[in-house]
């Protein structure tokens, strides 16, 4: 990729070639475009040898790295990281390498973040993504304490809010996230019983259908009773033509996309600001969902919002 101060983008290189092909001297064209003659000759030479493909950016990685750390030492670094969870500053003296070199080794093997490891075993957590929208939907419920009408502890302070929060009960935020696109749908209910979960799935399927996901193939949930034994839940799955799938016990990583969405839900909606009433927080959910689906940049989608993976009207997001 061109650096931010580069004089020639792909369009500029094509323009350079066109001007030289028209009979202009390379030195004159280079001066007009503010580049050196050597640079101009380089791109002309690449175009003559490779055609259009020669004008595209190339990796700066060298063909060989004779001074790279040996495979045996890299294996030892990885073993220390996975077995003892040590960082670069502690691994370096053990293997006789600078901490910066150890960090590069860990990054190369995707071990530089402990969050990417299963802490008990040290194995790398395998990230997965389904190939198409609707192939797998993650469903989960997040329980939130209700907010008193005069405000809770976030609005009144910890001590004053203590007296207002007793016996307020909980809101249950039911959420569904498409595995491929991360498109999300949420509703707030007063419980997580079978009938509530089944009704939510019906409306979630209708929402996904309205956004261009015609069919839900599988639904992934945790091991809550409503999902394991609920007849109404199973009836909705059958009506949708979908298969229900449960995560392994105590393995929230499997259902990780909706678990991560729940965290975003808390940071960017539930705890975004002090709400004075429960109704105020409930009303703010719709705006959050619209922002999340249509405007919020998602790192797993190359900075694009989830809706770009479902439909892309008139090339709006390209």
N, C-alpha and C positions, 0 to 999 in steps of 0.2 A: 504494500500500500504506500502511496506517495506520502512523504512527510509534509507537515503543514505549511512549510515555506517553499515547497517545490514550484518551480516556474512552469513545468510541463505536467499537465494531467494527461489522461488518455486522449481527451479531445485535442489538447495542444500538440501531442505527438502526431496525431493524424493530420492536423493542420500543417505541421512542419513537413511531413512527407508530401502532402499535396502541393505545397509551394515549391519544394525541390523538384518534384516530378514535372511541374510546369516550366522548368528550365531556369529557375533562379539559382544563383550561386549559394552554396551551403553557408559560406561565411556571412553573406548578406542577410539570409534568413535568420541565422543565429543572432546577429546583432539586433534585428527587428524584434525578436522574441525574448531578448534579454538573457540569453544563455551563451555558454562558451561554444567554440567551434568543435571542441572534442566531444561535448555532450551531443551536439547536433549530429556529428558523424556517427556517434554510437547508436543513436536511434535509427538513423538511415541504414546503417549496416545491419541492425537487427531486423528491420523491415525487409530488406533485400534477402536475408537468409531465411526468415521464418514467416514472412507475410504479416497479416493482421495480428497473429498471436504474439509476434515479437514486440509489439507495442504495449503489451500488458505488463504490470508489475511482476517482479520475481521475488522469491524469498532471498534474504541476505544470508541465509545459513550456508556455511562453507560445505564443500563436498566431503571433506574429511576433517576430523578433529583428532590429530595424533596424540595430543596431550590430555585427552579426556580421561577422567578417573576410570580405573579398570572395573570390569563387571563384578569381580569378587569384592572389591571395596564397596561398590554401590549396593551389592546384596547385603553386606554387613550393616551399612547405614540403614537400609530398609528394615532389616531384622530388629535393630535396636529401636527404631521408631515404633514398630508394630508390637514388639514384646514388652518394652519398658516405657513407651510413650514419651521418650526424651525429645527435647528440642535441639535445634542446630548447635546452640552454644554448649550443650553438654555432650552431644555426639561427636563434635569436632575433635576435642582432646583425646577421646577414646580411639578414634581411627586415624588421628594425625592429619586432619584436614581443617582448613579455615571454616568458620561457621557459615560464611557466604557460599562456599562450595557445597557444604552439606545441604543448605537450603535449596540450591539449584537441583541437587540430586533428588531431594524429597519432592520438589515441584514437578520434576520430570516423571516421577512415578506416582504423582497425585497423592502424596502422603503429607503434604505441607500443612494441611489443616486437620486437626484432630476430629473436627466435626464430620469429616469424610470417612472416618473409621468407626467400626463397631467397637466400642470401648472394651467390652470384656474379651473379645477374641483378637482384636487388632486387624481384622480383615477389612478391605476396602468395601464400603457400601456400594453396591451396584446401582447406578442410576439408570432408569429406563424411561422410555416414552413411546406411547402407542403411535402407529403410523397414520391414523386418520381420526377425525372427530367422531365421537360417539362410540368408538370401539371399547372404551372403558370410562366409566364415570365413578369418581370417588365421592362417597357420602359420609358425613359425620355430623355430630351434634356438639355444640359448645354451650356450656352452662354459664350464665352470667347473673350476678345478683341484681335485682331490680333497684331502681333509684327512687327514693322517697320524693314526694311532691315538692318539698322544700329544699331538696338537694341532699346528696350524700356527702361522704367524707372528702371527696375530691373538690367539692364546691365550698363546704363549710369548714374543712379541716378535720383531722383525724379524731380529735376529742369530741368536737361538737357533732360530727357525723355519726358517732357511735350510738347516740341515743335515738337517731332517726331510722336506723337501718334494721332494727329488730323486726322479725316476722314479715319482712317484705317479700320473701320468696325469691324465685329465680325465673329468668327468661331462658328459653332453650332455643338457640340459633341453629336451625337445620341448614346445612350447606351441601351443595353438589358442585363438583369441579370436574370438567372434562379433562382427561389425561393429556390429550394431544394439544389442545388449544389453550388450556387453563381458563376457559370461559367458566364463570361462576354464577350460581344462583343461590339465594338465601332467603329464608323466612324465619320469623320469630314466633314461637308458640309457647304455651304454658306448660308443656310436658313433652316427653319423648316416648309416649305410648305407641302401640302398634298402629292404631287408626291414624294417629297424627303423622307417623313416619310414612305410612302408605299414601296418605293424601298429599304429603309433601312431594313424594317421588312422582306422583301423577302430574302435579303442577310443574315440577322441575323438567319432566320430559316434554311438556307442552312448551315451556320456555325455550329449551334447546331446539325444538322443532321450529319455533318461530325465528330462530337465529340461523337456520340453515342446516342443522344436524337432524337428518330425517329419521335416523334409527339409533337407538341405544342397544348395544350388543351385550355389555356386561356391566354390572354394578358392584363395586368393591366397597365393603363396609367393615367395621370392627365386629367384635363378637357380642354386641349387645343383644339382649333377649329378643327385642322386637325384630331384629334382622335374622336371628337364628331360628326362632320358633313362630314368629308372627304369621298367621294365615293370611291376613289382609295384605301384608307386605309381599308374600309369595304370590298372591293373586294379582297384584299390580305388576310384578315382574313377568308373570305369564301373559298378562294383557299386552305388555310392551314387547313381548318376544325376547326378553333379556334374561341373562343368566346371572344369578346372585353368586358372589364370591366373598368369602370371609378371610380376613387377615389371620396370620398366626397369632396366638395369644402373646401379649406383651411385645409385639413387633410393630410399633406405630410407623416405622420407616416404610413399611409396605404401602401404607395409605398416606404416604408423605405429602402428596400434593395438596390434599384437603387439610392436612395438619398444618402445613405451611400457610395455607390460606387463612386458617383460623388465627394464626399469629398475626398476619397482616390485618385481619379483621379487627383484632384488639388494638393494634398500634394506630391504625388509620381510620378507625370508626369508633369503637367502644370507648377507648381511652384517649382519643384525639384531643378532647377538650372537656372541661367540667360541664356536664349536663345538669340542668336544674330539675328536670322531671324525667320519668321513664318514657313518657310519650315523645319527648323531644329527641331522645336517643333513638327510639324506634323510627321516627320520621326521617332521621338522617341516614338510615340504612340504604334507601333507594338511591340517593345521590352517590353514596360510596360505591355501590355496585355498578352504577353507570360509569363512574370514573375508572374503576378497576377494569371493567371489560372493554371500554372504548378509548381511554386516554392514558391510563397509567402504563409506563414503560415496564416491561417484564424482562429481567436479565436472561431468562432461559429462552426467550423468543427474540434474541438479538435486539433488544430494546423496543420491540413493537408491542402494542396492546394485544390481549387475547383475541379480540374480534378479527384480527388480520389472519388468523389461522382458520377461521370458519368461513368468512366471505370477505371479499375485497372489492366493493363496488367502485367501478370506474378507475381502478388503480389508485384509490385514495391513499393507501398506506405504503405504496412502493417508493 
